[in-house]
Amino acid sequence: MTSPASHKRPLWTITAALLLGAALLWGSSRLVWTAQTRDAGIRGIVLDTRIGDQVASALVPLAVLALAGVAGMVATGGWARRVLSVVLVAAGAAMCWVAVDGAHWSGYPTGAPVTEIVTGRGLALLAGILVIAGGLLGVRYARVMPRLGAQYSAPSVKKPARDADAELWEALSEGEDPTTDR
C-alpha cells in the first residue's frame, strides 16, 4: 500500500517544474534574443538589439499560464486536472517552438551579445521542456494526487452503522422473534 506522502510527491514535482518553467521563461523574456545592424542615418550603422519580449510577445503570457497552472494543479482533481495538464503540454510545446523559431548559430554582426542571445533562447527552450514534463506528469498522476480541500469533502457513501439493540426492537415491532434462528 502506498503512503499518502507518496501521492503528494508528483504534485510537488509538477509544482516545482511549472514554477521553474515560469521563472525561466520570464527571465528569458528579459534577455537579448536578436541583434542586427541597421542604418541610423547621421549616427551611421548601429547595432540594434531586441529582448525576448519584443521578439516573441507570447513569452510573458506563457509564463503566466505556467504559473496559473500551479494553482490549477493544486485546486483541481480528476478530469479537470487532466484537461489542464493537456493545456500545459500544448503551452510547453509552444514555448519550445518560440525558442527555436528564428534561432541561428552563426552570422551575428560584430559586437552582438551572442552568449546572451543563446542563453535567452536556451532558457525558453528549457522552460518549455519543464512545462511539458509537468503537464505529462499531471496527466499520469491526475487521479492519485491530492487536491485542495479534499480532506474536507464528504466521504464516499457509507452505510450507517447499525445498532444491534435497535435491530432487536425493530424485529419485535415487526412481529418477529429475534432470539430464534431460522
C-alpha positions, -999 to 999 in steps of 0.1 A, spaced: 0 0 0 13 35 -8 15 61 18 -3 95 15 31 112 13 39 92 -19 7 106 -35 19 142 -28 54 137 -44 41 140 -80 22 172 -71 54 187 -56 74 177 -86 48 192 -110 46 224 -89 84 228 -89 86 221 -127 59 247 -135 73 273 -112 108 269 -125 95 269 -161 76 301 -155 106 318 -139 129 307 -167 105 319 -193 101 353 -177 139 356 -173 143 346 -209 120 374 -220 143 400 -204 174 388 -223 185 398 -258 171 375 -285 182 392 -317 209 416 -329 212 432 -363 229 462 -378 208 490 -392 215 523 -408 206 551 -383 212 580 -407 236 605 -392 247 581 -365 257 556 -392 254 518 -388 243 508 -353 238 475 -336 201 470 -329 192 445 -302 158 433 -292 149 415 -260 128 383 -260 95 400 -251 99 423 -282 107 393 -305 81 369 -292 53 387 -273 39 353 -261 68 347 -237 53 365 -207 17 353 -212 30 317 -215 49 323 -182 17 335 -166 -1 304 -179 25 281 -164 22 300 -131 -16 297 -132 -11 260 -140 4 256 -105 -28 269 -89 -49 248 -112 -29 216 -104 -33 221 -67 -70 231 -68 -85 207 -93 -87 169 -95 -98 142 -118 -107 151 -154 -103 188 -149 -67 182 -138 -61 161 -169 -76 188 -192 -53 214 -175 -24 191 -180 -30 187 -217 -32 225 -220 1 228 -202 17 203 -225 5 223 -255 18 255 -239 52 239 -232 53 229 -269 45 264 -279 73 277 -256 98 253 -273 86 264 -307 90 301 -298 125 294 -285 138 277 -317 118 297 -343 143 321 -360 173 309 -340 206 306 -357 242 298 -346 262 320 -368 260 352 -389 257 376 -360 272 411 -365 303 422 -348 297 432 -312 264 412 -309 258 396 -274 258 361 -288 261 345 -254 231 363 -242 211 355 -273 219 318 -270 212 319 -232 178 336 -237 166 311 -263 181 282 -243 162 293 -212 129 295 -231 136 260 -245 143 246 -211 112 263 -197 91 247 -224 106 212 -216 99 217 -179 63 227 -186 58 198 -209 72 174 -182 49 190 -156 19 185 -179 27 149 -187 32 141 -150 -2 158 -144 -19 136 -170 -2 105 -155 -9 111 -118 -41 132 -120 -62 105 -103 -40 98 -73 -27 133 -64 -44 151 -36 -64 182 -43 -72 213 -24 -98 208 2 -101 170 -4 -97 164 33 -129 184 40 -151 168 14 -178 143 23 -166 108 24 -179 83 -1 -213 68 6 -211 47 37 -239 26 52 -248 39 86 -236 17 114 -265 -5 127 -272 -6 164 -278 -42 175 -303 -32 201 -323 -11 176 -324 -41 153 -338 -63 180 -365 -38 188 -373 -34 151 -377 -71 148 -401 -72 178 -421 -43 163 -425 -63 130 -437 -93 149 -406 -115 146 -388 -132 175 -352 -120 172 -339 -147 196 -346 -176 174 -325 -187 144 -344 -197 113 
